[in-house]
């Protein structure tokens, strides 16, 4: 060991150690992230194999678009995608149309008693906690009775009923951040409540609303229990298709992977876009409530 | 003034009506159904009020040799949900600490580990089942043959353990997401002063950081519980509750009672007990959050 190191040498030593530590950390973190994600990654890859290649688990192969082309061209798959897209689009839209005014009313509205706002808000939260098995049996009997199984409307109303509380919950936390003074000032200027909502409140929290919308879209896209039990063949959604894949199509690993890639990709991308708002909406909402 | 008050309520009313009709009314009906003898497969039998017969059918223990399977299914539900929550909380916290480091491209790594949370459970179940656990086509079969072992069908031999693993894989990202938000909310000067005071890693992590983000942990556990206990798709596509009823959970039991046995009354009874269990545990967790908030308020 050298006894006398110059200050520069010591600094260089510290810097080298820091860079080394950073490199090791980077490798560890990336390894864990990739291993954790690998089942999905392998699914993406397998979609680019032929059925013959997919029989053996291999990472290196000559990719082909053959399987994807066949899956995309399949009219059955298209029907499921269309059904899912319908539920996601109208389900999200209607949940927002019901949920945003409700959240606005709960934050800024003057109700009969001061405690009413909080109580109704809490009621919306408890409906989120209600497991779907609590409602499935009466819904199933209604759907049978009114033949809603083979129309998309019944499931749509169920989805709106189950996802409006989530919109209320998240948007409530965004509205709560707005200063009340803006609304008091605009009220003096002769602005009605509806105008306040449309022209002041919504534009101010539009990014929050966007992420609430994306999150609800992801939830509806992935929802399985209601979709599985309340749809017939013409109205079934993508998660139902994935669950029935083996019994309907047989053991085609490549085709299965390509189909699930198409089913999974939109939700994963939209989900990634919402992650920040998800944390804010869920934690603040729950911690404050 | 009075007129204005009623107008504000109109903003909330439509949402309340739709949510009420789709959640509260059916739940009340489920409670009513649970007191009826109502079997869709037997339309010849009249629908009659039977009181608590549907409940006692599941709950009554005739003798110790003949314990109804409801209890084992209840136990399985508790084991699967509880183990998943513990694994998610422990490893989620450790991974959140790891992913709190500032490395180049940390957002890409965070994004990757978050992925499984947004994958629909039926797709991830099918993918794990065919590309990993399958004894012929999957990686598990490939590696065990490579090592000279005979691959077994893990899903029939260890259904509960496999379900716990898959649930954990799917829900841990959610824990990481919430806990990471908590860790990033810890002020920087606190971390700096920890360094200056010579706090070691163990003390800093478990005595300072963990208590600081305890509320995030509680929220993650509470929401995770609500979501995990109702999980259904993953069980259906991987083990289908089997072998026998070994990997049934309460929601799966409701499904089988109604859609396989066509027994509306008994299915409703299980549904009501599931809701009661869920709300009881959520209430306990929620109270602990509220208490914690008051302490720091």
Contacts between the chains, C-beta under 8 A, distances in Angstrom:
chain1	res1	chain2	res2	distance
A	22	B	103	6.3
A	25	B	101	5.3
A	25	B	103	5.5
A	26	B	103	4.4
A	26	B	104	6.6
A	28	B	98	7.2
A	29	B	98	6.0
A	29	B	99	6.5
A	29	B	101	6.7
A	29	B	103	5.9
A	29	B	106	7.2
A	29	B	109	5.1
A	30	B	109	5.7
A	32	B	95	7.1
A	32	B	98	7.1
A	32	B	113	7.2
A	33	B	108	7.9
A	33	B	109	4.1
A	33	B	110	7.6
A	33	B	112	4.1
A	33	B	113	4.7
A	34	B	112	6.5
A	36	B	112	7.0
A	36	B	113	5.0
A	36	B	115	7.9
A	36	B	116	7.1
A	36	B	169	7.7
A	37	B	112	4.4
A	37	B	113	6.7
A	37	B	115	5.1
A	37	B	116	7.2
A	39	B	116	7.7
A	39	B	124	7.2
A	39	B	127	5.8
A	39	B	128	6.1
A	39	B	131	7.0
A	39	B	132	6.4
A	39	B	169	7.8
A	40	B	115	5.6
A	40	B	116	6.7
A	40	B	119	6.3
A	40	B	124	7.7
A	40	B	127	7.4
A	42	B	131	5.9
A	42	B	139	7.8
A	43	B	127	4.9
A	43	B	131	6.6
A	46	B	131	6.4
A	54	B	137	7.4
A	55	B	136	7.9
A	55	B	137	6.0
A	56	B	137	7.5
A	56	B	142	7.2
A	57	B	131	7.0
A	57	B	137	6.9
A	57	B	138	6.4
A	57	B	139	4.8
A	57	B	142	4.7
A	98	B	14	5.5
A	98	B	15	4.1
A	98	B	18	5.9
A	98	B	19	8.0
A	99	B	15	5.9
A	101	B	11	4.2
A	101	B	12	7.4
A	101	B	14	7.4
A	101	B	15	7.3
A	102	B	11	6.2
A	102	B	12	4.7
A	102	B	14	7.5
A	102	B	15	3.7
A	102	B	16	7.3
A	104	B	11	5.8
A	105	B	8	5.5
A	105	B	9	7.0
A	105	B	10	7.8
A	105	B	11	3.2
A	105	B	12	4.2
A	106	B	12	6.2
A	108	B	8	8.0
A	109	B	8	3.3
A	109	B	9	7.0
A	109	B	11	6.1
A	109	B	12	7.0
A	110	B	4	6.7
A	110	B	5	5.5
A	110	B	8	5.5
A	111	B	5	6.5
A	111	B	8	6.2
A	111	B	9	6.0
A	112	B	5	6.3
A	112	B	9	7.9
A	120	B	12	6.2
A	120	B	16	7.1
A	123	B	16	7.9
A	124	B	15	7.7
A	124	B	19	6.9
A	127	B	19	5.6
A	127	B	23	4.7
A	127	B	24	7.3
A	128	B	226	7.5
A	129	B	226	5.4
A	129	B	278	6.9
A	129	B	279	6.8
A	129	B	282	5.4
A	130	B	23	5.6
A	130	B	27	6.5
A	130	B	275	6.8
A	131	B	226	7.7
A	131	B	229	6.7
A	131	B	230	4.1
A	131	B	251	6.5
A	131	B	274	6.1
A	131	B	275	6.2
A	131	B	278	5.5
A	132	B	230	6.2
A	132	B	251	7.9
A	133	B	230	6.9
A	133	B	250	7.5
A	133	B	251	4.7
A	133	B	254	4.5
A	133	B	255	7.6
A	133	B	270	8.0
A	133	B	271	4.7
A	133	B	274	5.5
A	133	B	275	7.4
A	134	B	23	7.8
A	134	B	26	7.3
A	134	B	27	4.8
A	134	B	30	5.9
A	134	B	271	5.7
A	134	B	272	7.6
A	134	B	274	7.3
A	134	B	275	4.5
A	135	B	22	7.1
A	135	B	23	5.9
A	135	B	26	3.7
A	135	B	27	5.7
A	135	B	30	6.8
A	136	B	26	7.9
A	136	B	254	7.2
A	136	B	255	7.9
A	136	B	258	7.3
A	136	B	271	7.4
A	137	B	26	7.6
A	137	B	29	7.7
A	137	B	30	5.5
A	137	B	33	6.0
A	137	B	254	7.7
A	137	B	258	5.7
A	137	B	264	6.0
A	137	B	267	5.8
A	137	B	268	5.3
A	137	B	271	6.3
A	138	B	25	7.5
A	138	B	26	4.0
A	138	B	29	3.9
A	138	B	30	6.0
A	138	B	33	6.9
A	139	B	22	7.8
A	139	B	26	5.5
A	140	B	258	6.9
A	141	B	264	7.2
A	157	B	18	7.3
A	157	B	22	6.4
A	158	B	22	5.6
A	160	B	18	5.9
A	160	B	22	7.3
A	161	B	18	5.3
A	161	B	19	5.3
A	161	B	21	6.7
A	161	B	22	2.4
A	161	B	23	5.8
A	162	B	22	6.5
A	162	B	23	7.0
A	164	B	15	5.2
A	164	B	18	6.3
A	164	B	19	5.4
A	165	B	19	5.9
A	168	B	15	6.6
A	193	B	7	6.4
A	193	B	8	6.4
A	193	B	11	7.2
A	197	B	11	7.4
A	218	B	118	5.9
A	221	B	120	7.1
A	222	B	118	7.5
A	222	B	119	7.7
A	222	B	120	3.9
A	222	B	121	7.1
A	224	B	120	6.9
A	224	B	121	6.2
A	224	B	122	5.5
A	224	B	232	6.6
A	224	B	233	3.7
A	225	B	230	7.2
A	225	B	232	4.8
A	225	B	233	6.9
A	225	B	251	7.6
A	228	B	232	7.9
A	228	B	233	7.3
A	228	B	236	7.7
A	229	B	255	7.3
A	229	B	259	6.7
A	238	B	120	7.2
A	239	B	120	4.8
A	239	B	121	7.5
A	239	B	122	4.6
A	239	B	123	7.2
A	239	B	233	6.3
A	240	B	122	7.6
A	242	B	120	6.7
A	242	B	122	4.2
A	242	B	123	4.7
A	242	B	126	5.7
A	242	B	237	7.4
A	243	B	122	4.3
A	243	B	125	7.9
A	243	B	126	7.4
A	243	B	233	6.3
A	243	B	236	6.1
A	243	B	237	5.0
A	245	B	126	6.2
A	246	B	126	7.2
A	246	B	130	7.9
A	251	B	130	7.5
A	251	B	137	7.8
A	253	B	130	5.7
A	253	B	131	6.7
A	253	B	137	5.5
A	256	B	126	6.5
A	256	B	127	7.8
A	256	B	130	6.2
A	257	B	127	7.3
A	257	B	131	7.1
A	260	B	123	4.2
A	260	B	126	6.5
A	260	B	127	5.9
A	263	B	120	6.3
A	263	B	123	5.3
A	264	B	118	8.0
A	264	B	119	4.9
A	264	B	120	6.4
A	264	B	123	5.2
A	264	B	124	7.9
A	267	B	118	4.9
A	267	B	119	6.9
A	267	B	120	6.4
A	268	B	115	5.6
A	268	B	118	4.7
A	268	B	119	6.4
A	270	B	118	7.5
A	271	B	114	7.3
A	271	B	117	6.9
A	271	B	118	3.1
A	272	B	111	5.4
A	272	B	114	6.6
A	272	B	115	7.9
A	272	B	118	7.3
A	275	B	111	7.9
A	275	B	114	6.2
A	275	B	177	6.1
A	278	B	177	6.9
A	279	B	177	5.8
A	279	B	178	6.0
A	279	B	181	4.3
A	280	B	181	7.8
A	282	B	178	6.9
A	282	B	219	6.9
A	282	B	223	6.3
A	283	B	178	5.9
A	283	B	181	6.2
A	283	B	182	7.7
A	283	B	216	6.0
A	283	B	219	5.3
A	286	B	219	4.5
A	286	B	222	7.0
A	286	B	223	7.0
A	286	B	289	7.0
A	287	B	215	5.6
A	287	B	216	8.0
A	287	B	219	6.2
A	287	B	289	7.0
A	287	B	293	6.6
